[in-house]
Amino acid sequence: MYLSPEEKGKIFKKHGKSAKDSGSAEGQIALFTYRIEHLTKHLKNNHKDYNTERSLVMLVGKRRSLLNYLMKKDVLRYRAIVKELSLRK
């Protein structure tokens, strides 16, 4: 698998509260961003892989929903994660 539990722990530790905190919005957004980047690289080589393309679109939608939730809940946390992951709206 492309994403080992150790890598997930590093992502959650860097962006979440701890390595085991997989529920925070920041940790989930960071994990979705990592997966989106991985799928984008895959689709550059395999442009006819429509199942992966659909999965990518769904992941982007989930990340967008979490970002919208975070923006409504706490604007400072939203701005921090967008700046940290260099996302744009």
Sequence and secondary structure as in RCSB ss.txt:
>XXXX:A:sequence
MYLSPEEKGKIFKKHGKSAKDSGSAEGQIALFTYRIEHLTKHLKNNHKDYNTERSLVMLVGKRRSLLNYLMKKDV
LRYRAIVKELSLRK
>XXXX:A:secstr
  S HHHHHHHHHHHSSSTT   SHHHHHHHHHHHHHHHHHHHHH TT HHHHHHHHHHHHHHHHHHHHHHHH H
HHHHHHHHHHT   
